[in-house]
Amino acid sequence: MKSAVRTSAQAQRFPAPKAAVSGEIVTVLAPGEAKLPRRRSGSAQDREAQLVALLQLLTGEGAALDALAFRKSLEARAAASIKALAVDCDCYARFSAKQGGIGLPASEARLVAYVDYCEARRLKPATVSRRLSSLAVVHQLLGVASPVGGAVVRDALRGHRRRVGVRQRQAGPLRFGKGIGREAVKGFTLSVLLEACGGDVVGLRDAALLSLGYDAGLRVSELAAVELDRIEPQEDGSALLELTRSKTDQEGQGAWVWLSPDTMRRVALWVEAAAIRKGVLFRRVAVVRTNARAARRTLAISDLAYHA
């Protein structure tokens, strides 16, 4: 059977992103028409509830949690910070379950043992430092003095760094791909990624996303929040993108970044193909692949059983 390709009514102008194999039907949905995948991680409310349960478990009802300070402390933090705080407290709760006794408020000796526990689990010094910083925040929420800054705890962390080493592997920068002089830049570059993007709707979106992200130096969450109305085209073909909020700008003071003419050309192709008039710029394009079945002939009355 030959392969078949069909599109939805909203996406008839979109070609299939890949050639359909034999016996396969490819359905391409228009941007914004597809349902988003379910998030695996819990919501911010779930993280807050998890954090409250961990604090109640660690304190053993021995210390009262300041509800006002707890709520205001969480309001001042991003969702990722709340998640990290819950993860760090969960790690300390597992350690406290093995040690026994009340986990919070903690003593300096208990935190030194916790540093040894993290080292035995082969956690990096940067991770251990974050764990201790989260415990310092928890002590502030409980309204008690934090032993994290104690001399013995600092020495334990310093010893961990000396034994393990503080150097961590960092991802290399993404180069554009233009060589200097006669030497061409090889390897994983932006030019290679742009050449790999096809001419279909998925390729146009990916090319615009890569080019804009490279010019503005945005994070994934910041790229997903880019809106079409925030882009102001300039006379020379470039544009200015207004960033209302970022990881380093939690209060929303805003900033402007420059977009090159090549980036605006790729953005224009994506906007035209996806028929985007307003709202977020980068949207999900769903590709549904199903196995094709051979058509059955129409049954006559004589073909049916007497009791059908």
C-alpha positions in Angstrom: 0.0 0.0 0.0 1.3 3.5 -0.8 1.8 5.9 2.0 -0.8 8.6 2.5 -0.5 12.1 3.9 -3.4 14.1 5.2 -3.7 17.4 7.1 -6.3 19.0 9.3 -8.5 21.8 8.0 -6.4 24.4 9.8 -3.1 23.0 8.5 -3.8 22.2 4.8 -1.0 24.7 3.8 1.6 22.8 5.8 3.6 20.0 4.2 4.5 16.9 6.1 7.7 17.4 8.1 9.0 14.0 7.1 8.3 11.6 4.2 5.7 9.1 5.3 6.7 5.5 5.3 4.7 2.7 3.7 1.4 2.1 5.3 1.5 5.4 7.4 -0.8 8.4 7.6 0.8 11.7 8.7 -1.5 14.4 10.1 0.0 17.8 10.7 -1.9 20.1 13.1 -1.8 23.8 12.9 0.3 25.7 15.5 -1.8 26.2 18.6 -4.4 23.6 17.7 -2.6 20.7 19.3 -2.9 19.8 23.0 0.2 20.4 25.1 1.7 17.3 26.6 1.0 16.7 30.3 3.6 18.0 32.7 5.4 15.3 34.7 6.4 17.6 37.5 3.8 18.9 40.0 2.5 22.5 40.1 3.8 25.2 42.3 0.9 24.5 44.8 2.0 20.9 45.0 5.6 21.9 45.7 4.4 24.2 48.5 2.3 21.5 50.0 5.2 19.1 49.8 7.5 21.6 51.5 5.0 22.2 54.3 4.7 18.4 54.8 8.5 18.0 54.9 8.9 20.8 57.5 6.2 19.3 59.7 7.9 15.9 59.4 11.4 17.3 60.2 10.3 19.5 63.2 8.2 16.7 64.7 5.6 19.4 65.6 8.3 20.8 68.0 8.6 24.2 66.3 5.8 26.3 64.9 6.0 27.5 61.3 5.5 31.2 60.9 2.7 31.1 58.3 3.1 34.8 57.3 6.9 34.5 56.9 6.5 31.2 55.0 4.0 32.7 52.5 6.0 35.9 51.9 9.2 33.9 51.5 7.6 31.8 48.8 6.1 34.8 47.0 9.6 36.3 46.7 10.9 33.2 45.0 10.4 31.8 41.5 8.7 28.5 40.9 12.1 26.8 40.1 13.5 28.1 43.4 10.5 26.6 45.3 11.1 23.3 43.5 14.8 23.4 44.5 13.9 24.1 48.1 11.5 21.2 48.2 14.0 18.8 46.6 16.7 19.9 49.0 14.5 19.4 52.0 13.5 16.0 50.7 17.1 15.0 50.6 17.7 16.2 54.2 14.5 14.4 55.3 15.9 11.1 53.9 19.1 11.7 55.9 17.2 12.5 59.1 15.1 9.4 58.7 18.2 7.3 58.9 19.7 9.3 61.8 16.6 9.4 63.9 15.5 12.2 66.2 14.3 15.7 65.3 15.7 17.0 62.1 14.9 20.7 62.6 16.2 22.8 64.1 19.5 21.2 63.3 22.8 21.3 65.2 26.2 21.8 63.7 27.2 18.2 64.4 24.1 17.0 62.5 24.9 19.2 59.5 28.5 17.9 59.4 27.1 14.4 59.3 24.8 15.5 56.5 27.8 16.8 54.5 29.4 13.4 54.9 26.2 11.8 53.8 26.1 13.9 50.7 29.7 13.1 49.9 29.0 9.4 50.2 26.2 9.9 47.7 28.8 11.5 45.4 27.0 14.8 45.3 29.1 17.7 43.8 30.2 20.5 46.2 28.0 23.0 44.4 25.0 20.8 45.1 25.9 20.3 48.7 26.3 24.1 49.1 22.8 24.6 47.7 21.5 22.0 50.1 22.9 23.9 53.0 21.6 27.2 51.7 18.1 25.7 51.6 18.5 24.5 55.2 19.5 28.1 56.2 16.3 29.4 54.6 14.3 26.8 56.4 15.7 27.8 59.7 14.7 31.4 58.9 11.2 30.3 58.2 11.2 28.6 61.6 12.4 31.7 63.3 15.5 30.0 64.8 19.2 30.6 64.4 20.8 28.8 61.5 23.9 26.6 62.2 24.8 26.6 58.5 27.3 29.4 59.0 29.1 27.7 61.8 32.8 27.2 61.7 32.6 23.4 61.9 30.1 23.2 59.0 32.2 25.5 56.8 35.2 23.4 57.5 33.3 20.2 56.6 32.2 21.8 53.3 35.8 23.0 52.6 37.1 19.6 53.3 34.6 18.1 50.9 35.7 20.5 48.2 39.4 19.7 48.7 38.7 15.9 48.4 36.4 16.1 45.5 37.4 19.2 43.7 35.2 22.2 42.7 35.8 22.2 39.0 32.6 21.3 37.1 32.1 20.6 33.4 30.4 23.5 31.6 28.8 23.4 28.2 30.8 25.1 25.5 29.5 28.2 23.8 27.5 27.9 20.6 29.5 29.5 17.8 27.9 31.0 14.8 30.0 29.1 12.3 31.7 31.8 10.3 35.4 31.3 10.1 38.0 34.0 10.6 40.1 34.3 7.4 40.5 31.1 5.6 39.9 28.8 8.6 36.3 27.6 8.8 34.8 26.9 12.2 33.9 23.2 12.5 31.8 21.2 14.9 28.5 22.0 16.5 27.6 25.6 15.3 24.5 27.7 14.8 25.0 27.6 11.0 24.9 23.8 11.0 21.7 23.8 13.0 20.1 26.3 10.7 21.1 24.3 7.6 19.5 21.2 9.2 16.1 23.0 9.5 13.8 22.0 6.6 11.4 24.2 4.6 8.3 22.8 6.3 6.4 24.5 9.1 8.5 22.7 11.8 11.7 23.7 10.1 10.6 27.4 9.8 9.8 27.5 13.5 13.0 25.9 14.6 15.1 28.2 12.4 13.4 31.3 13.8 13.7 30.0 17.3 17.4 29.2 17.0 18.2 32.5 15.3 16.3 34.7 17.8 17.6 32.8 20.8 21.2 33.2 19.5 20.8 37.0 19.0 19.1 37.7 22.3 20.8 35.1 24.4 17.5 33.9 26.0 16.8 31.0 28.2 14.2 28.4 27.2 11.5 29.9 29.5 12.2 33.3 28.1 12.0 32.1 24.5 8.7 30.4 25.2 7.3 33.8 26.6 8.3 35.9 23.5 5.2 37.6 22.1 4.8 39.0 18.6 3.6 42.4 19.9 6.9 42.9 21.8 8.9 43.0 18.6 9.4 46.4 17.0 10.8 46.3 13.4 13.4 48.9 12.5 14.0 50.6 9.1 17.2 48.6 8.4 15.4 45.3 8.7 16.5 44.6 12.3 14.2 44.8 15.3 14.1 45.4 19.0 12.6 42.8 21.3 11.2 43.9 24.6 11.8 41.5 27.5 9.3 42.2 30.3 10.7 39.7 32.7 13.7 37.3 32.9 15.5 35.2 35.5 17.8 38.1 36.3 14.9 40.5 36.3 12.3 39.0 38.6 10.7 42.4 39.4 9.9 43.0 35.8 11.9 46.2 35.1 12.2 45.2 31.5 15.0 45.3 28.9 15.5 45.6 25.1 17.5 43.3 22.9 18.6 43.7 19.3 17.5 41.2 16.6 19.4 41.0 13.3 17.8 41.3 9.9 18.5 37.6 9.2 16.6 36.7 12.4 13.7 38.9 11.4 13.6 37.3 7.9 13.3 33.8 9.6 10.7 35.1 12.0 8.6 36.6 9.2 8.6 33.2 7.3 7.5 31.4 10.4 4.8 34.0 11.2 3.4 33.9 7.7 3.4 30.1 7.6 1.7 29.7 11.0 -0.7 32.6 10.4 0.2 34.2 13.7 -1.4 37.6 14.3 -0.8 38.1 18.0 0.2 36.3 21.2 3.2 34.1 21.8 5.5 33.7 18.9 6.7 30.1 19.2 4.0 27.5 19.4 3.8 23.7 19.3 3.3 22.0 15.9 1.9 18.5 16.4 2.7 15.6 14.0 0.4 12.6 14.4 1.5 9.4 12.8 -1.0 6.5 12.5 -0.8 3.2 10.6 -2.9 3.1 7.4 -5.5 0.3 7.0 -6.8 -1.2 3.8 -10.3 -0.1 2.9 -13.0 -2.7 3.1 -15.6 -3.1 0.5 -19.2 -2.2 1.2 -21.1 -5.1 2.5 -24.4 -6.1 0.9 -27.5 -7.4 2.7 -26.8 -10.9 1.4 -23.3 -10.8 3.0 -24.7 -10.4 6.5 -25.6 -13.2 8.8 -29.3 -13.9 9.4 -29.0 -12.8 13.0 -26.8 -9.6 12.3 
